[in-house]
């Protein structure tokens, strides 16, 4: 609308100047230039609104910090990048995770990091070291639930902005196959821990993403395991991202 007004003004001014001064007057030449510029100028495009990325907090252990892979290959970093590729404005995650952490050690780290403030999206993957160290299922259930409550609090009380990933089955990896407990026993314990986590998530209204089947299907493949024979490779993290992506997309849709 504003561009049409400019062109009309230039055309009117040009006609008036020609009548008053004649076609050869310098003022007329200047007005001709103005009219041409106004006619050629395209419509002014409104500035697109700048979207503020949703802050993302990722909590966990070696699986979240991405032991043995580059930073860009960590599954939370991959997830954020994949969502941005789809037009979802999710910031790169702040990761609070360390290799070897159990549920209580993550809780202690969160205590030390407070105040953490409020986040638009929170992920949680914890428990493999509880199982590996032989801690009881009841202990895991209690401490995991406390972490789940904290995660919901970090998400501003929105359970629908928290995503929990299941514990992958490390028993199928080359490292796990050498463990004296045996692949079947390790798998059974992980299933029990995951069942407890799934039940607690359902009670709290938090989505539970099951990546354990993928870890079992591909965990023995050399390309899916890091050089240490235990932790996931970048390719395995890509698979986890593939499974988690549609769930995270749905949580961030509103």
Secondary structure, DSSP 8 states (H G I E B T S, - for coil): -HHHHHHHHHHHHHHHHHHHH-TTSHHHHHHHHHHHHHHH-------------B-EEEEESHHHHTTTS-GGGSHHHHHHHHHHHTT--B---EEEE-TT--HHHHHHHHHHH------SEEEEE--HHHHHTT--HHHHHHHHHHHHHHHHHHTTT-GGGEEEE----GGGSHHHHTSTT-HHHHHHHHHHHHHHHHHHHHHHT-EEE--HHHHHHHTTSGGGB-TTSSSB-HHHHHHHHHHHHHHHHHHT--
